[in-house]
Structure formats: structure tokens, C-alpha cells
Amino acid sequence: MMKRPSACKRPSASHAPEKRPRIADPWHYVVRGSEHPDWAQHFVDTLHAPFLNLKQKLGADPRITMWSDCAGKCTEKYAGDLLAVELMKKLDMDVRFELYGASDAAAHCKEFVKRNCEPTHFNDNVFQRGFDADRFDCSMCRKKCVLPTAGIDIYWCCFPCGPWSKRGKRLGLNDRNAGVCWQTIKTIKHMVPVMFVMENVVEIGSSSDGVDDLTTIKSFMDDQLGDKYNSITINGISPIHHGYPTEKKRVIVVGARTDQVDAATLSRVFTKLIEVPMPVVDTYWTFLGCQSVRHAYFDKVGLCQNLKQQ
């Protein structure tokens, strides 16, 4: 009969292998980043005089009615609410930004906007609106509602950037999603808002054949809107101008009705904002609260050594 092997004996403590300290995974850390830059305070301080003029014109408690196409998370409504808080503190203005209507094809964006921005109406598809009939399909009311021809103070739109973005196919105006921009310009023509803001990636204004898509779009805009608006184009605007430690350049086209804002005032306001940017005081790491993760994980393990040089 074979003799069973004796049980292995544990090595003595003096001969035990040295235990390596365990480095916690980054997602095991509870982090707290820096507060968002107080861009609203900077905004009001920089444009103190124009806001005082606005108070004299509209009164101390104006209601700003908004419409947002391609709304996404409707960050313009969030920004407006932060701005309203600062205007109350600095100028005793009780401004309220009200989202009358919004549109986005993504279901999660629709749900977010409905839960957080209190829109009166929501249009699931920008093409589900008839300009001749003055009607649009409202998924909140579950019926066709009146498409306003007056009463909208600010119209916002960031139509799809995929046709021009470096992450997209870069088909430009030949992309099927590019048609949204024509529909949104027609919407501006129909609603006649006091102001409109349209945003996209900077690549929309570049081309290899000398005729960029932004020029084509602005030509269509001029044809549709005529002389009802003064407009300016700002190229290269980025979150870094407002204190965020990230470079994400965009181009925006801003228009204001000629019966409400003259061209010189419109240009002066945005020139002032560009010339007086908000200082960036945080790095990307401290803004996200990841400086402890960087130290514990990257530096100790020895990964990403180039981070030490930043």
C-alpha cells in the first residue's frame, strides 16, 4: 500500500514570502473634486453695465422664455438658473428662465429634460412640425400644439456635430443628419425669437476646397432671416474661457433681432466676454478630485510616468 504523503507544513513566519502592499483600485476611492468655477459671478461682474441696462428695459423681475432644439441635457436652462441666482445677489433682479419647448430624438435626453427642466412642451423630432399649419407634435400633451410665432426670447440649438466632428464620418452637408440645421433655421424664421444661439464644432468652418459648410449654412440663414437679425460668429470659444480646465473649442453663431439689439451692442458684449476670460485655477485632476487616485495608483504602481512631469 502506498504511503500517503504527509500534509505540507506552513513555512515559519521567518521564511514566509514578503507581502506586497495592495494598491486599491481607483474606483474604490471616494473622491470629491473642486467646485465648478463660479462663471456666473464672473459673467455678471464682466457685463455689469449691460445687465443694468437690461434691468431698466425689462424691469426687476423679467421672465425669459426659452426654446431648445437638439436639447441634449438642456445645459442652457441649468446655466440660466445659475445666472439668475447671481443676478439676484448682485443686481436684485428676480430673473426666471422658463423652458417653453424642447426637442431631442434621444429618449434619455427627453426623460432628463422632462424631469429637470420643466418644459411646457416636448417635440421628439424637429421634423414633426408644420410651419404652414403652425403646429408641432408634442409628446407631453400627446397632441398637435401651436408652434409659436411670438413670445420666445431665446432660441438655442446645437444641431448634430457628427457630420463635421473628427469622431464622425465627416460627410459634412452630405450627411443625412446635417439636414437638421436647415429645419432649425426655418424654426427661427417661424418663431422670430429675440435672440438665437447655434453651436457646433470648429471643423464645420474648415474645408479643403475653399467652400466651407459654415459659409453655406450662414448663406441659407441670411436668405431665410433677411434683415431681421444682427448676427456674429465666434470661432474657438471653449470652456477654458469660463474657468474649466479643458480645451473644447466650438463655433457659435449668435443673432439678435434688429428691433431689440443693435449690431454694435451685440458685438461689444461678446467681445468683452472673450477679452476678459475667467482664470483657470484647477488642473483637470483636481477638478475631478482624482489627485489622490493619481498618487495612489499611477505613481506607486509606476504606470503613466509622464503624469509626474505635468
N, C-alpha and C positions, 0 to 999 in steps of 0.2 A: 504494500500500500504506500502510495506516495505521501510524503510528509508535507503537510500544509505549510506554506510559507508563513513565517511569523509576521504579525502586524507591523507595519512601518512605524518606527518611533519618530515622534516630532523632534525636530532639532532643538537644541537648547537655545535659550534666548541669546546667548553669546554668539551662536552660529546662524541665527535667523537672518534672512536677507533684509537689507535695509528698505524700509517702506518709503516710497516716493510720495511726497505731499500731493494730494489730489487737487487739481485746479478745477474749480467749479465752472460749469458751462456758462456762457454769457447770459443765457435766458433764465438762469437760476437767480440772477441778481435782481433785486428790486431797485430800480433806478428812478431818479427824479431829475429831469433836465431843467434848464433855465426857463424862466418865464418868457412868454412871447415878447418881442420888442414892443415897446409902447408907441407904435407907429401912429396911433390915433392922436395922442398928445402932440407928437411931432407935427402931424398933419395940421392940426388946429393952430398950433403956435406959428407954423410957417405961413399959413393962409389966414392969419387973424383978421386982417383988413377985409379981404373978400367975404369972409363969413359974417363980419359985422354988416357989410352992405346987404348980404342975403337976409339977415335978420330984419333990417329996415324995410326991405322989399316984401318979405313973406310974413313978417310978424315973429313973435317969440315961440309959437307952437305950430310950426308947419308940419303937414303930413305929406310925405314923399311917396308917391305911388310908383311901384316898380313892376316891370315885366322882364322875365329872364328866359331866353331861348337857349337850348343846349345847356341847361342849367347845371348839370353835374350835381355837386353838393350845395349849389347856390351860395358860394362864399361871399358874394356881393351883399347878400342880406345879412350875413354874420358880420361883415365889415361895417355895414351901415349901422347896425345896433351898437357896435363898439364906438363908432364915431359919435353916435347920439349921446352916449354916456359922457364923452369928453366935452361935447358942445354944451351940455347942461352944466358941467363943472366950470368951464372957462367963460362961457358967454350967456349962461342962464337961458339957453334955448331948449325947449322941450320938443325936439325933433322926433318924429316917429316914421320909420321906414316900413311901409306896408307892401307886401308882395301880392299884387292883384292876380297875376298869372305867371305860370312857368311851364316849360316844356322840356321833356327829355325822353328818349326812346328806351333808356335803360330802366328796368323795373326797380333796381336797388336805389337808383338816384331818385326816382319818383317817390318811393317809400320814405327816403331820408328827408326830402323836401317837405312832404306832407306832414311828417312828424315834427320837424324842427323849425319850419319857416312859415307855417300857417298861410299857405296860399288860398286865395278865394277860388281859383280855378287851376286845373292842370290839364295840359294838352299833351297826349302821349306821342304825337307825331306832328312835326311842324308842317307837314304837307296836308294834314287834316284840318285845313282852314280855307274858307272860301272868301276871297276879298270882294267879289261882286255881291255875294249874299250877306256879307258882314257876319259870318257865323264860323265857329270852330267847334270841334268835338271836345267836350270837357268830360274827362273820365271821373272826376269827382262828382259832378252834377248828373252824370250819365245821360247827357242830352246835348244838343247843339246850343251853344250860348253865343251871345252877341260879342263879336270881335270889336273892341273899342276903336273909335276913330278920334277920340279926345280923352284927356284925363290922365294919360300916362306921363309921368315926369321923367323917369329914367328907363331906358331900354338897354338890356345887357345881352350880349351873345358872344360865346366862344365857339364858333362852328367847328366841326371836326378838323383836327390838325393832321390826321393820318395821311391825307394826300400830299402833305409837304414835309412832315416830320422825318428826321433821319431814321426813326424807328419804323416808319411806314414804307409803302411801296414807292412813294414819291411820284405818283402819276399826275399830280397837280390837278388841274381842272378837268382832266380826263378821268379822274377817279369818280366812281358813282356817288361817293359821299360828298363830293365837292358841291353838288347841286344844292345843298342846304344853304350855302351862302347866298344864292340868288333868292331863295324863299325868305330868308331873314331880312334882306334889303327891301323886298316887297312888303314885308311886315312893317318895317319902319315907315315906309311910304304911306301905308294904310293907317297906322296908329298916330303918326305925327307926334312922337314924344318930344318933350322939351330938350332932352339930351339922349344921345345913344353912345354906347361904348362897345366896340367889337375888338376881339383879341385873337391872335394866332401866333404860331411860331415864326421866327425871323426868316426862316427859309422860304416863306411864301413870297418874300420880296426879292429873291435871288433867282437868276436864270443863267443858262449858258448861251442862249440865243439872243439876248438883249431885250426880250419882252417878258417881263416877269408877271406872274399871276396877280400880284397885288395891284399892279397898274391896271390890269384888265378889270379887276373887281371894282376898283375905285372909279373907273370909267363908267361901269354899269351903275354904280351908286350915284354918280353925278347925273346920269341920264334919268334915273328914277326920282331923285330928290330935287333936282333942279337947283334953284337958288334959295330954297327954304332953309338951308343949313350952312353954317360956317363949320369947317372941319379941319382937323390937324392930324398928322400921322406922327407917332412917336415910336422910333425904332430902337430896340436894345434895352427897353425897360426891364428891370429884373428885381426879384425880392431883395437883392443886396442893397438896393436903394432905400429900402424900408427896414433895415436893421437885421435881416435874416442872413445867416452865414451860408448862403448858397447862391450860385450863379445860374439863373434860368431865364435867359433873355427871351423877350417877347416883343411883338409889334402890336400896337393898339391904334385904332382909328377912333377919334372922339369927335362927335358932332354936336352942335348946339343950334337951336332954332334962331334964325336971324332976328325974329321979333322979340327974343328974350335975352340973347347974349351976343355982343358984338365980337368980331374976329380978334381984335386987339386984346380984349379981356380974356378970351379963351386961351390965346397963346401965352399971355402973361402969367396966368395961373399955373399952367403946366410947366412952363419954363422955370418958374420959381421952385416947383417941387423937384425938378431934375437938378437944378443948380445947388439945392440945399438938401442933400441926401441925409438920411439918418445914419449915424455912426454904427458900425458893426462891432459889438463888444464881446460876442461869444464866438468860439470856434464851433464847427459842426459837431464835434464830440461833446462839448459842454452843453450845447443847446439840446441835444438828445439825452443828456445825462449819462453818457457812456464812458466818461473818463475813467471810472473805477473798473469797468469791464475791460477797457483797453489795457490798463495797468495789470490786472489780474490774469488776463487771458493771453493777449497778444505779446506783451513784453516778457512775461515769465516763461511762456512756452517757447518763445523765440520766433514766432510767426510774424510776418509783416514787419520786418525790422525797419523798413523805410518809414514806418509811422514814428519811430523815435526821432527822426530828423525833422519832423514837422514842428 
